[in-house]
């Protein structure tokens, strides 16, 4: 669902927000449906069960506070559902891991100005989700 977004970021471009917004809206509906099922029934097909990380990246790119909060809630719900088989992570650690992966997609220093934009959007996302204060106190 988000292959175009990832390709654009890897090529040092920001994806078109209109298409990204509609893809994110569809992905949220799909993810909500998947999460209603037991984890053993979750599809591995990314067209049916879009990766939460990609949804988070799209919400960060769009700087849409409402969508970011919805996607973050879905990501946390997914993590909690998998807690029996995976170690439980703090929200701050989970966001830091997702942000690091998001920034890595842009190609590091080759991404030029896009990297700076993405770093700013990650910082904004941290504020929207209320994770900025937790991060500062844990350093």
Residue, then its C-alpha position, 0 to 999 in steps of 0.5 A: x500500500x505504501x510502496x510509492x511512499x517508500x520509493x519517493x523517500x528513498x529517492x529523496x522526494x516527499x510523496x504527494x499528500x493527496x494520494x498518501x492521505x487516501x491510502x492512509x485512510x484505507x489502511x486505517x480501516x483495514x488495520x482496524x478490521x484485522x485487529x478485531x481478529x485474534x492474532x493467529x488469524x492476522x493476514x501476512x498480506x500487506x494489502x489486507x494487513x498494512x504494516x503499522x510502521x508504514x502507516x505511522x510514517x504516512x501519518x508523520x509525513x502528513x502532519x495530521x494530528x488526528x490520524x497520527x493519534x489513531x495510527x499510534x493507538x493501532x500500533x500500540x494495540x497491535x503490540x499489546x496483542x502480540x505481547x504474549x510472544x514479544x517483549x513489551x516495549x515502552x511507548x517511547x522506545x517503540x516510537x524511537x525505533x519506528x522513527x529511526x526506521x522512518x529516517x533510515x528510509x530517506x537514505x541518510x545523508x543522500x536524502x538532503x533536505x528531505x532528511x531535515x523535513x522528516x526529522x522535523x516531522x518526527x519531532x512534531x509527532x513526538x510532541x503530538x503523541x505526548x512523548x517529548x517529555x518522557x524522552x527528555x526525562x529518560x536521557 
